[in-house]
Amino acid sequence: MIIDIEEARDTLRIDGAYADTIIYPLLEAIPSYLETTTGKSWDTVPVQPLAKQVAKFILIKWFEGTDEYDKTIQGLLIALTALGRENNG
């Protein structure tokens, strides 16, 4: 996973484990989503900080069901894709 459950709870401002059954599947889906959209796997340790930040915004979007962060996520995905190409090139 790109972010762990504690980071996810902090990001979502959730105290306790009551939403973990919803959060875990989202956390498990994020690495595949990032790899599909950027063409590179980002879940290797140490995790790239930009990948962590994108993962947090995606988690908020998916958990809350909001479009509020779409432009931010899109911009970060573009930057992450460029970073992936730079590191592979």
LINDA-V158317 format. One record per helix or strand. SS is the DSSP state (hx for helix, st for strand). FROM is the first residue (numbers start at 1). LEN is the number of residues. If there is no record, write none. Layout:
BEGIN
ss = <SS;SS>
from = <FROM;FROM>
len = <LEN;LEN>
END
This chain:
BEGIN
ss = <hx;hx;hx;hx>
from = <5;20;49;70>
len = <8;19;16;19>
END
